[in-house]
Amino acid sequence: MTITKIRTEPVSDRPARTTTDRTSAAIDPARLGTTVAIWAHPDDETYLCGGLLASLRDAGQRVVVITATHGEAGIDPALADVAAAAGMRAAECHAALRVLGVSEQHWLGYADGRCASADPHRAVERLGELLDDIRPATVIGFGPDGFTGHPDHIAVGRWVERACARTAVRPRLWQPVVTPERRDRHRDVEDAFGVFALGEPRQCSEPDLAGLLQLDGPALRRKVAALRCHASQTTALIAAMGDEQYADWVSVESFAEASV
């Protein structure tokens, strides 16, 4: 496991607009407290909760990102061997986290595409040790759907649920979801690019969300800038969608709370 400290960019002076629970009150960063985001691949953290992580850091909360793999399978092997691809994806992730203001990251070092075949007991044990050390109030990670149905996402989501259940601090667990309205709004582009070819994300109506974050202005530009750091994964997509449509597509982050 590799532990990385990342030099960060200055924080934004304008918070994102956030709502949470059935009261539509602003998310209170103090209520979320120290937050750990646990994902399968570099760029998962920026796509699914980059705006929230930046907002928490702006409020002075500790944020730790844990990434299971280096995402080496996301690079054409004709362009780079496994080691070079892993290094490229790691460098992109470090750059994105600097933009978001996140300075702590842990790499678990699993092979990309192999999480489902990894020893789940050891993975849960490792995550549990990290959570016991960090003592977060909130953990963010995949639900049983894996958001896109990717096997690595589903496996890591299971690890996270089990680790949260066994840790002494018993943090709240938020999982990314979409509202039916957002899925309908972007269905054409998501279907065209096969975003959910492996499986559909869980859908929740707004009143059932634990947290909803709507980005615009500087906060949205900051998230898009972080996503552009993941150039191997986003450059072609942004060019195909266009800047405006892409920004709209990534402007909302929504979460349901899981029982653990």
N, C-alpha and C positions, 0 to 999 in steps of 0.2 A: 504494500500500500504506500502510495506517495502522498505526502502532505505538501501543499504549495501555498506560499504566501504571495499575494499579488498586489503590486502597487496600483492604487486606484485613482480614477479621475475625480476632480472636484464634484461635489454633489449638486443636484439641481436646486434652484431656488423656488421652484414651483411644484407643489405636490400634485400627484394624480388625483382625479376624482374617484372616490371609492364608496361603495355601499356594502352593507353586510347585514345578515340576518333578515328577519321580516320587518324590522323597523326602518330599513333604508338609511340608517345612521352611518356616518363615516367610519371606516375601519380605524380602530384605535391601535396604532403600532405598539403602544404600551401593553395592550391586551394580548397581542400576538407574541410580544417579547422576543427572546432569542429564537431564531428560526433556522431550521435545517431543511434544505431542499435536496431530495435524493432522486437521481435520475439515471437513466441507462446510458445515454450518449451525450457528448458535447453538442450543444444547441438546444437540447430539451429544456434546460433551465431558462434559456432566454425566450424561447417561444412560449412556454407554458406559464412562467411566473416572473419573467424579467422585470416587468413593470412593478410588481409587488416587491421584489427583492430590492429594487432601487428605492422605492418608497420607504421601506423599512430602514435601509441604510441612511437615507436622508434624515430619518427621525432618530438616528443614533443607535438603532438596534443591532445586535450582533447577528450576522447572517453567515451560515456555513453551507457550502455546496458540496455534495458528495456525488461523484460520477462513477458508475460501475465499470464502464469501458472507455477506451480512447476513441471509439468510433471509427476504427481503421477500415472497416468494411464499407464506409461511405465514400471512399476514394477509389477511383478506377485503378485496379492493380497494374494496368498498362502505364499509368502515370507515376506510380510510387509503390515501393515494396511495403510490406506490413509495418516495419519500423518507421519508415519515413512518413507513411500515412498517419500513423499514431502521433508522431511528433507534430505533424502539420495540424491535425485536429486539436491537439493539446494547446498549441500556440494560439490558434483561433479562439479557443475557449478562454484562455487567460486574457486575451485582448478584450473579449466581450465582457468578462467579469470586471475588468478595470473600468469599463464604461459604466457599468451598473453600480460601481462602488463596493463590490464584494472583494474582500482581501483574503478569504480563507477557503481553500478547496482541498478535498481529499479524493484521490483516485484509488479505486478498489483493484484495478488492474485485470479485470476479467476480459476474456476474448470477446470481441464484438461478434454478435450472432450466436454466442454459446452460453448465454446466461441461463437459459432454460435447462441446460445439461450440467450446470455447475452444482456443487454440493449445497443444497439450500440451508442445511443446518449450519455449516461453516459461515455462509454468507450472512445469515441472521445473527449468528454469534458476533461476527465482525461489526455489523451495524449496531448491535446492542451495546458493544463496548464503546463505540464512538458516541452513541447517544448518552450513555451513562457518564461519559467524560464531558461532553458539551452541555448536557442538561437543558435541552431546548424546551420552551413552552409550546412551540408549534413545529410540526413536521409537515412538509409538502411532498407528495409523491404520487405515483400512478395508482389508480384504482384497478379493480379486477379486469376492466376493459382494456387497460394499457393505453387508453386514449385513441390510439390508432390501430390497436390489435397486434402490434409488433410483439413477437415472442419475448424479446429481451425486456420490453416495457412491462409485460404481464408478469414475468418472473421477478423483476426488481420490485414491482408493486407488492407482490406477495411477501418478499423479504421484508419490505418496509412495514407492512401491517403486522407481521409476526414480531419484528424487532420492537415496534412501538408497544405492543402488548406485553412484552417481557421486561422492558426497561423500568427502572425504579421510578423515574420521573413521570411516566405515563402522559406524554404530551398529547395535545389535540392533533388530529391528523386531517389535513385538507387534501383533497384529490381534485385534479382538473376535470371539468365537465363543460358542456356547452348548453346554451338554452336552445329550445326549438327554433326561436326566431333567428339566432345567429347561424344555426346550421342551414336554415332555409335561405338566409341572405347570401351565404357564400357557397351554396350547394354546387352551382355550376362550375366555379373555379376549382373547388375541392375535388369534385368528381373528375374534372378534366385532367388534373395533375395526380390523381390517384392517392390523395392524402389519406383516405380511409379505405383503401383497397383491401387491407387485411382485417378490418373491423371498424365498426362505428363507435364513436365516443358515447359515453353516458350522457343523456340529456336530462336537464332539470329546469323547471320553471323558475323564474326569478325569486318568487317567495320562498322557494325551498333551498336557495343557495346559502352557503355559509359566508361567502364573500364574493363581491363583484367589483372589478376594477375597470374603469373606462378611461383610457388614455387619450389625451389630445395635446396639442401645443408642444412645449419643450419635453414633457414626459414621454410623449409618443415618439418624438424625434430621437430621444435618447435610446428608447428601446430599439428603434429601427437601426440606429447607429451600432448598437451592440450586435444586432442580427447580421449587419453587414460585415462584422468582424469574422463571422462564420462563413467566409467567402466561398469555400468549397461547396457549401450546402445552399447558399442563398443567392449568389450572384446571378445565376441563370434564371432562377425563379423570379427574382425581382425584375429582371429584364423582360421576362415573358409577361408578367402581370402588369407592369408599370408601377411607378413609385406610389401613386395615389391609391390604387387598388390594394397594393401590398400593405401599405400603412393601415388602411381601413381593416384589412383582414386580421392584422395582429394587434388591433387597438383594444381588444376586450379580453380580460382574463377572468374566469369564473371558477368557483370551487364549491364542492360539497364537503361536508364534514363526515368522516367515517367513524363507525363505532369500533373501538379497539379495546 
